[in-house]
Amino acid sequence: MSVSIIRVLQNYGIGYAASKPNSQEIEALGSAGGFSGAEFWKITAGANQYCLRRWPNSKPTRSQADVIYPTLEYVRRHADLPLAFPIQTVHGEPLCRVDNARWELSRWMPGEPIAETEINDNQLRAAARALAEFHNTTSSLSQQQRASPAIDFRSTMIDRLWATQFEQLQGTQDAAGVVDSGVKKMLLDQFRYQAHALRQQLELLRSVPVLQIPIIGDIWSDHVLFNNDEVSGIVDFGAMKLESPCLDIARLFGSYADYSSEALRRGISYYGEFRELNDLDRSLIELYDRGYVILAGIQWLIWIELEQRVFSDNESVRQRLRRLVRRCEPAI
């Protein structure tokens, strides 16, 4: 067991028993299929299992932490949800700082995600219920109405692409060999044929005030765990922010639509059983989902080919791109 991790665990009152090395194990998980720069370990200490997260450099920022940890503590106290809540240190903090990094410990959540396969109705309804309960709880923390930052971000991204980046992407190549040429063509064609209509739809709602509450932000199929048909765990709250809850709805059920074309529609319907949705909400969900389908793959091309970012797991990047093109609709 590394010295750094021993020091981290001491912040949680978990000591390393040198006399019983078999009672404590550490399994390095790398990025665990993610791309935020965070690293993860599975820790076994006696009968207990934990997930240890090392945040990327300078993360979370103070503003991020001020949303993430008070929100999770409020949900822990006021809802019965299987979230990977951070465990407090012996000093009563949700994070500890060791070796110039911030670390977070949570209970290891049981279950498996519905990945690379179609989700069934019982599972979809269970996921909708859990997400609606989360939003019902966090809506007590904020009732502010303002324009959606996500809509503004997508509008600005499209404008920037039409100005320079789309033309640049047509002339670039991925030197690392991560992006398949056929995948790239599908993503660029879809943007070429559909981005103008999307931009017009975004503009219609760009200045419309919408409810802003703490949302999970990056909730998708890999982050919701199931034991048979029941949600057994929800993990990764590093993207939590104040936004329209419709962004979470679009992100989660849109990710299941990669393998079931009806998952988005059915998921929205199930969610509505537990939390009311009005016409504006439904319009926002559709808009956020279309924005993701059209822009997410383009964002990956920008990172890889224009910014030349390097990711620790190229195969996970390829898999993500393959999932994105499953919903491509290049023709009009």
VENQUI-V101660 format. One record per residue. N is the residue number from 1. SS is DSSP state (2 for helix, 1 for strand, 0 for the rest). Layout:
n = (N N)
ss = (SS SS)
//
This chain:
n = (1 2 3 4 5 6 7 8 9 10 11 12 13 14 15 16 17 18 19 20 21 22 23 24 25 26 27 28 29 30 31 32 33 34 35 36 37 38 39 40 41 42 43 44 45 46 47 48 49 50 51 52 53 54 55 56 57 58 59 60 61 62 63 64 65 66 67 68 69 70 71 72 73 74 75 76 77 78 79 80 81 82 83 84 85 86 87 88 89 90 91 92 93 94 95 96 97 98 99 100 101 102 103 104 105 106 107 108 109 110 111 112 113 114 115 116 117 118 119 120 121 122 123 124 125 126 127 128 129 130 131 132 133 134 135 136 137 138 139 140 141 142 143 144 145 146 147 148 149 150 151 152 153 154 155 156 157 158 159 160 161 162 163 164 165 166 167 168 169 170 171 172 173 174 175 176 177 178 179 180 181 182 183 184 185 186 187 188 189 190 191 192 193 194 195 196 197 198 199 200 201 202 203 204 205 206 207 208 209 210 211 212 213 214 215 216 217 218 219 220 221 222 223 224 225 226 227 228 229 230 231 232 233 234 235 236 237 238 239 240 241 242 243 244 245 246 247 248 249 250 251 252 253 254 255 256 257 258 259 260 261 262 263 264 265 266 267 268 269 270 271 272 273 274 275 276 277 278 279 280 281 282 283 284 285 286 287 288 289 290 291 292 293 294 295 296 297 298 299 300 301 302 303 304 305 306 307 308 309 310 311 312 313 314 315 316 317 318 319 320 321 322 323 324 325 326 327 328 329 330 331 332)
ss = (0 0 2 2 2 2 2 2 2 2 0 0 0 0 0 0 0 2 2 2 2 2 2 1 1 1 1 1 1 1 0 0 0 0 0 0 0 0 1 1 1 1 1 1 1 0 0 1 1 1 1 1 1 1 0 0 0 0 0 0 0 2 2 2 2 2 2 2 2 2 2 2 2 2 2 2 2 2 0 0 0 0 1 0 0 1 0 0 0 0 0 0 0 0 0 1 1 1 0 0 1 1 1 1 1 1 1 0 0 0 0 1 1 0 0 0 0 0 0 0 2 2 2 2 2 2 2 2 2 2 2 2 2 2 2 2 2 2 0 0 0 0 0 1 1 1 1 0 2 2 2 2 2 2 2 2 2 2 2 2 2 2 2 2 2 2 2 2 2 2 2 0 0 0 0 0 0 0 0 0 2 2 2 2 2 2 2 2 2 2 2 2 2 2 2 2 2 2 2 2 2 2 2 2 2 0 0 0 1 1 1 1 1 1 1 0 0 0 0 0 2 2 2 1 1 1 1 0 0 1 1 1 1 1 0 0 0 0 0 0 1 1 1 0 2 2 2 2 2 2 2 2 2 2 2 2 0 0 0 0 0 0 2 2 2 2 2 2 2 2 2 2 2 2 0 0 0 0 2 2 2 2 2 2 2 2 2 2 2 2 2 2 2 2 2 2 2 2 2 2 2 2 2 2 2 2 0 0 0 0 0 0 0 2 2 2 2 2 2 2 2 2 2 2 2 0 0 0 0 0 0 0)
//
